Amino acid sequence: MLAKKNSVPRQMFPSLLKEGKKYHSAHMFARIMRCNNLTQPVRVSFVVSAKAVKSAVERNILRRVGKSVIYQNLNSMKQGHVVVFFFNKNIKEISKNEIKEEILGILKNAQLL
């Protein structure tokens, strides 16, 4: 489970959507923004819309899978960034290991790992 200091507050979402750089993969995309204070811990959030996945249980499982990947790699990530992952509609087609690979791939493309 991620600590509260590593979650993205609601007030940051509008600026992140406006100013954040977009990174794509086959089943998700991420918005990544650099903070002014580079000593601030990494903040990560996962968004799964009800249009993409109907069941709330499945949406929560996807969020937990994403958070577990981040938790395992938190010490190796660069500080001072805000990351929000958005899952696409076709996310149900892939396994948990493929989700992990895509998240790590996006972070490597963004040079956060």
N, CA, C and O of each residue as an XYZ file, in Angstrom:
452
protein
N       0.839     -1.184      0.000
C       0.000      0.000      0.000
C       0.886      1.250      0.000
O       1.864      1.335      0.743
N       0.532      2.187     -0.825
C       1.290      3.430     -0.904
C       0.937      4.350      0.265
O      -0.206      4.382      0.720
N       1.917      5.084      0.735
C       1.695      6.038      1.813
C       0.919      7.246      1.296
O       0.890      7.512      0.094
N       0.303      7.960      2.201
C      -0.481      9.151      1.846
C       0.390     10.205      1.157
O      -0.086     10.916      0.273
N       1.660     10.309      1.555
C       2.547     11.296      0.958
C       2.863     10.970     -0.499
O       3.340     11.836     -1.233
N       2.603      9.731     -0.931
C       2.867      9.329     -2.304
C       1.632      9.353     -3.193
O       1.707      8.948     -4.353
N       0.502      9.815     -2.679
C      -0.700      9.899     -3.504
C      -0.883     11.328     -4.031
O      -0.411     12.290     -3.426
N      -1.565     11.444     -5.150
C      -1.765     12.742     -5.790
C      -3.020     13.397     -5.212
O      -4.096     12.805     -5.284
N      -2.916     14.601     -4.640
C      -4.112     15.282     -4.139
C      -4.971     15.815     -5.295
O      -4.468     16.070     -6.389
N      -6.237     15.974     -5.039
C      -7.168     16.435     -6.071
C      -6.802     17.795     -6.650
O      -7.059     18.058     -7.825
N      -6.212     18.650     -5.846
C      -5.879     19.989     -6.306
C      -4.812     19.969     -7.407
O      -4.711     20.926     -8.175
N      -4.025     18.910     -7.497
C      -2.966     18.820     -8.501
C      -3.458     18.325     -9.858
O      -2.775     18.524    -10.862
N      -4.627     17.685     -9.912
C      -5.104     17.088    -11.153
C      -5.290     18.096    -12.286
O      -4.829     17.820    -13.393
N      -5.938     19.248    -12.081
C      -6.112     20.176    -13.213
C      -4.797     20.656    -13.813
O      -4.661     20.709    -15.035
N      -3.838     21.002    -12.981
C      -2.550     21.451    -13.510
C      -1.798     20.300    -14.167
O      -1.091     20.508    -15.154
N      -1.940     19.099    -13.637
C      -1.277     17.939    -14.223
C      -1.845     17.631    -15.600
O      -1.095     17.326    -16.527
N      -3.150     17.708    -15.740
C      -3.770     17.436    -17.039
C      -3.417     18.499    -18.061
O      -3.330     18.213    -19.255
N      -3.216     19.710    -17.607
C      -2.898     20.808    -18.512
C      -1.417     20.826    -18.890
O      -1.077     21.014    -20.058
N      -0.546     20.633    -17.917
C       0.891     20.811    -18.124
C       1.674     19.513    -18.229
O       2.814     19.525    -18.692
N       1.095     18.399    -17.813
C       1.832     17.144    -17.777
C       2.112     16.580    -19.157
O       1.322     16.753    -20.085
N       3.242     15.905    -19.281
C       3.629     15.269    -20.534
C       2.976     13.896    -20.602
O       2.876     13.199    -19.592
N       2.532     13.508    -21.793
C       1.776     12.284    -21.975
C       2.668     11.171    -22.521
O       3.413     11.376    -23.479
N       2.588     10.002    -21.908
C       3.317      8.817    -22.335
C       2.307      7.691    -22.559
O       1.443      7.452    -21.715
N       2.416      6.998    -23.703
C       1.444      5.978    -24.089
C       2.025      4.580    -24.021
O       3.232      4.376    -24.146
N       1.134      3.627    -23.820
C       1.402      2.218    -24.069
C       0.126      1.657    -24.702
O      -0.803      2.413    -24.985
N       0.072      0.376    -24.920
C      -1.059     -0.215    -25.640
C      -2.373     -0.136    -24.860
O      -3.436      0.035    -25.456
N      -2.307     -0.259    -23.536
C      -3.534     -0.347    -22.744
C      -3.703      0.759    -21.710
O      -4.666      0.754    -20.944
N      -2.764      1.710    -21.688
C      -2.868      2.807    -20.722
C      -2.011      3.965    -21.196
O      -1.205      3.831    -22.117
N      -2.201      5.099    -20.551
C      -1.303      6.228    -20.761
C      -1.091      6.921    -19.426
O      -1.858      6.736    -18.482
N      -0.049      7.713    -19.368
C       0.294      8.399    -18.113
C       0.553      9.863    -18.398
O       1.070     10.222    -19.456
N       0.190     10.702    -17.448
C       0.539     12.120    -17.459
C       1.578     12.315    -16.371
O       1.360     11.951    -15.215
N       2.708     12.892    -16.750
C       3.809     13.061    -15.808
C       4.229     14.525    -15.789
O       4.448     15.138    -16.833
N       4.335     15.070    -14.586
C       4.715     16.459    -14.416
C       5.826     16.531    -13.363
O       5.821     15.803    -12.371
N       6.757     17.417    -13.612
C       7.857     17.620    -12.681
C       7.468     18.711    -11.681
O       6.925     19.745    -12.071
N       7.742     18.486    -10.408
C       7.439     19.467     -9.365
C       8.556     20.490     -9.268
O       9.670     20.259     -9.738
N       8.249     21.611     -8.659
C       9.264     22.643     -8.418
C      10.299     22.169     -7.413
O      11.483     22.481     -7.542
N       9.863     21.428     -6.429
C      10.742     20.943     -5.375
C      11.142     19.500     -5.706
O      10.320     18.591     -5.590
N      12.386     19.288     -6.115
C      12.825     17.958     -6.524
C      13.095     17.020     -5.359
O      13.358     15.836     -5.573
N      13.035     17.520     -4.136
C      13.207     16.652     -2.973
C      11.866     16.095     -2.493
O      11.829     15.252     -1.596
N      10.779     16.558     -3.082
C       9.440     16.078     -2.730
C       9.299     14.625     -3.179
O       9.820     14.270     -4.236
N       8.618     13.776     -2.419
C       8.477     12.375     -2.830
C       7.627     12.244     -4.100
O       6.831     13.121     -4.432
N       7.821     11.139     -4.782
C       7.043     10.849     -5.987
C       5.588     10.677     -5.594
O       5.276     10.028     -4.596
N       4.700     11.262     -6.386
C       3.263     11.121     -6.149
C       2.659     10.379     -7.332
O       2.877     10.758     -8.482
N       1.895      9.318     -7.052
C       1.359      8.464     -8.099
C      -0.122      8.209     -7.836
O      -0.547      8.049     -6.692
N      -0.896      8.175     -8.919
C      -2.315      7.871     -8.814
C      -2.729      7.051    -10.030
O      -2.075      7.099    -11.072
N      -3.816      6.300     -9.892
C      -4.345      5.472    -10.966
C      -5.816      5.816    -11.176
O      -6.584      5.910    -10.219
N      -6.199      6.002    -12.444
C      -7.577      6.340    -12.786
C      -8.126      5.252    -13.694
O      -7.561      4.959    -14.748
N      -9.237      4.657    -13.271
C      -9.937      3.672    -14.081
C     -11.382      4.137    -14.167
O     -12.101      4.118    -13.168
N     -11.808      4.551    -15.345
C     -13.163      5.094    -15.472
C     -14.191      3.973    -15.488
O     -13.881      2.826    -15.810
N     -15.403      4.325    -15.138
C     -16.504      3.362    -15.159
C     -16.862      2.969    -16.588
O     -17.448      1.908    -16.806
N     -16.520      3.802    -17.557
C     -16.733      3.442    -18.961
C     -15.774      2.340    -19.388
O     -16.134      1.472    -20.183
N     -14.560      2.372    -18.864
C     -13.559      1.376    -19.237
C     -13.861      0.024    -18.593
O     -13.820     -1.012    -19.257
N     -14.164      0.042    -17.299
C     -14.445     -1.189    -16.552
C     -15.708     -0.956    -15.741
O     -15.747     -0.071    -14.887
N     -16.720     -1.732    -16.001
C     -18.033     -1.513    -15.362
C     -18.032     -1.836    -13.872
O     -18.604     -1.092    -13.075
N     -17.401     -2.928    -13.495
C     -17.456     -3.397    -12.119
C     -16.491     -2.616    -11.225
O     -15.316     -2.456    -11.556
N     -16.995     -2.137    -10.103
C     -16.155     -1.413     -9.149
C     -15.087     -2.332     -8.555
O     -13.981     -1.887     -8.249
N     -15.418     -3.597     -8.396
C     -14.460     -4.551     -7.863
C     -13.266     -4.684     -8.807
O     -12.119     -4.691     -8.361
N     -13.530     -4.788    -10.099
C     -12.457     -4.908    -11.094
C     -11.624     -3.623    -11.174
O     -10.405     -3.677    -11.340
N     -12.289     -2.468    -11.054
C     -11.553     -1.198    -11.056
C     -10.600     -1.122     -9.869
O      -9.455     -0.692    -10.013
N     -11.071     -1.540     -8.699
C     -10.224     -1.520     -7.501
C      -9.066     -2.510     -7.612
O      -7.965     -2.231     -7.139
N      -9.307     -3.654     -8.228
C      -8.232     -4.633     -8.430
C      -7.164     -4.044     -9.334
O      -5.974     -4.208     -9.065
N      -7.562     -3.363    -10.400
C      -6.595     -2.748    -11.305
C      -5.773     -1.681    -10.577
O      -4.562     -1.585    -10.776
N      -6.423     -0.889     -9.743
C      -5.704      0.124     -8.966
C      -4.699     -0.524     -8.011
O      -3.571     -0.051     -7.871
N      -5.114     -1.601     -7.362
C      -4.219     -2.288     -6.428
C      -3.019     -2.892     -7.133
O      -1.906     -2.855     -6.610
N      -3.239     -3.451     -8.325
C      -2.123     -3.999     -9.098
C      -1.138     -2.893     -9.433
O       0.071     -3.069     -9.280
N      -1.643     -1.755     -9.889
C      -0.773     -0.631    -10.222
C      -0.019     -0.112     -9.018
O       1.178      0.161     -9.105
N      -0.704      0.028     -7.896
C      -0.054      0.539     -6.685
C       1.003     -0.426     -6.168
O       2.016      0.005     -5.618
N       0.779     -1.726     -6.337
C       1.781     -2.691     -5.883
C       3.047     -2.604     -6.733
O       4.151     -2.764     -6.214
N       2.896     -2.352     -8.034
C       4.058     -2.189     -8.904
C       4.857     -0.959     -8.479
O       6.085     -1.007     -8.395
N       4.161      0.132     -8.215
C       4.837      1.358     -7.794
C       5.509      1.156     -6.439
O       6.640      1.600     -6.241
N       4.832      0.496     -5.510
C       5.377      0.265     -4.175
C       6.686     -0.528     -4.243
O       7.630     -0.242     -3.506
N       6.734     -1.526     -5.134
C       7.935     -2.353     -5.276
C       9.100     -1.566     -5.871
O      10.258     -1.885     -5.601
N       8.813     -0.547     -6.674
C       9.855      0.216     -7.365
C       9.997      1.639     -6.847
O      10.654      2.456     -7.491
N       9.409      1.955     -5.719
C       9.375      3.324     -5.217
C      10.775      3.856     -4.891
O      11.061      5.028     -5.137
N      11.631      3.022     -4.350
C      12.969      3.484     -3.967
C      13.849      3.794     -5.166
O      14.776      4.596     -5.058
N      13.573      3.172     -6.312
C      14.402      3.402     -7.497
C      13.861      4.531     -8.384
O      14.492      4.882     -9.381
N      12.709      5.099     -8.039
C      12.130      6.171     -8.853
C      12.736      7.521     -8.494
O      13.127      7.754     -7.351
N      12.809      8.409     -9.486
C      13.322      9.761     -9.257
C      12.305     10.562     -8.453
O      11.097     10.434     -8.650
N      12.810     11.385     -7.549
C      11.955     12.203     -6.685
C      11.475     13.450     -7.430
O      12.047     13.836     -8.449
N      10.424     14.070     -6.910
C       9.958     15.349     -7.421
C       9.090     15.271     -8.656
O       9.052     16.223     -9.435
N       8.386     14.158     -8.862
C       7.508     14.023    -10.022
C       6.107     13.606     -9.569
O       5.930     12.976     -8.527
N       5.129     13.973    -10.379
C       3.745     13.576    -10.163
C       3.325     12.747    -11.371
O       3.477     13.189    -12.510
N       2.795     11.545    -11.130
C       2.435     10.621    -12.206
C       0.997     10.165    -11.999
O       0.626      9.747    -10.903
N       0.184     10.246    -13.058
C      -1.168      9.702    -13.016
C      -1.332      8.760    -14.208
O      -1.135      9.154    -15.358
N      -1.693      7.518    -13.918
C      -1.929      6.515    -14.945
C      -3.429      6.440    -15.236
O      -4.248      6.413    -14.317
N      -3.774      6.407    -16.519
C      -5.151      6.265    -16.972
C      -5.261      4.967    -17.758
O      -4.533      4.771    -18.731
N      -6.167      4.071    -17.347
C      -6.346      2.795    -18.033
C      -7.358      2.952    -19.159
O      -8.373      3.629    -18.999
N      -7.078      2.319    -20.307
C      -7.984      2.341    -21.452
C      -9.061      1.275    -21.316
O      -9.041      0.478    -20.378
N     -10.002      1.266    -22.258
C     -11.102      0.307    -22.215
C     -10.638     -1.132    -22.407
O     -11.262     -2.057    -21.887
N      -9.557     -1.329    -23.145
C      -9.104     -2.691    -23.441
C      -8.186     -3.266    -22.356
O      -7.489     -4.248    -22.613
N      -8.166     -2.695    -21.176
C      -7.290     -3.141    -20.094
C      -7.707     -4.512    -19.564
O      -6.868     -5.230    -19.020
N      -8.962     -4.893    -19.704
C      -9.430     -6.182    -19.191
C      -8.870     -7.361    -19.981
O      -8.928     -8.500    -19.517
N      -8.324     -7.095    -21.178
C      -7.843     -8.163    -22.043
C      -6.492     -8.718    -21.620
O      -6.104     -9.789    -22.086
N      -5.770     -8.027    -20.757
C      -4.399     -8.441    -20.443
C      -4.275     -8.904    -18.990
O      -5.132     -8.619    -18.153
N      -3.190     -9.621    -18.715
C      -2.969    -10.168    -17.375
C      -2.292     -9.135    -16.471
O      -1.897     -8.057    -16.914
N      -2.172     -9.494    -15.206
C      -1.553     -8.600    -14.226
C      -0.067     -8.404    -14.524
O       0.470     -7.316    -14.316
N       0.597     -9.454    -15.010
C       2.018     -9.318    -15.350
C       2.216     -8.363    -16.515
O       3.191     -7.611    -16.533
N       1.322     -8.377    -17.478
C       1.420     -7.452    -18.611
C       1.148     -6.018    -18.177
O       1.754     -5.085    -18.702
N       0.240     -5.839    -17.220
C      -0.004     -4.504    -16.666
C       1.270     -3.993    -15.992
O       1.653     -2.836    -16.165
N       1.913     -4.859    -15.233
C       3.170     -4.497    -14.563
C       4.225     -4.086    -15.582
O       4.910     -3.081    -15.390
N       4.364     -4.844    -16.656
C       5.349     -4.536    -17.691
C       5.062     -3.199    -18.365
O       5.986     -2.440    -18.657
N       3.792     -2.908    -18.611
C       3.431     -1.644    -19.253
C       3.700     -0.453    -18.339
O       4.177      0.584    -18.799
N       3.401     -0.590    -17.061
C       3.663      0.499    -16.114
C       5.163      0.772    -16.044
O       5.593      1.924    -16.103
N       5.951     -0.286    -15.920
C       7.409     -0.126    -15.867
C       7.953      0.436    -17.175
O       8.897      1.226    -17.169
N       7.358      0.030    -18.298
C       7.783      0.563    -19.589
C       7.532      2.051    -19.706
O       8.383      2.785    -20.208
N       6.379      2.508    -19.250
C       6.065      3.940    -19.278
C       7.045      4.705    -18.382
O       7.542      5.763    -18.766
N       7.319      4.171    -17.197
C       8.238      4.854    -16.281
C       9.652      4.913    -16.854
O      10.363      5.898    -16.656
N      10.060      3.859    -17.563
C      11.385      3.870    -18.185
C      11.439      4.860    -19.347
O      12.442      5.549    -19.531
N      10.364      4.931    -20.129
C      10.321      5.922    -21.234
C      10.379      7.340    -20.706
O      10.972      8.217    -21.335
N       9.769      7.571    -19.556
C       9.781      8.893    -18.947
C      11.072      9.148    -18.162
O      11.264     10.233    -17.614
N      11.940      8.164    -18.112
C      13.222      8.231    -17.405
C      13.038      8.486    -15.906
O      13.790      9.244    -15.294
N      12.034      7.846    -15.337
C      11.815      7.939    -13.898
C      12.402      6.754    -13.157
O      12.496      6.780    -11.930
N      12.799      5.712    -13.882
C      13.435      4.534    -13.260
C      14.896      4.493    -13.630
O      15.614      3.584    -13.213
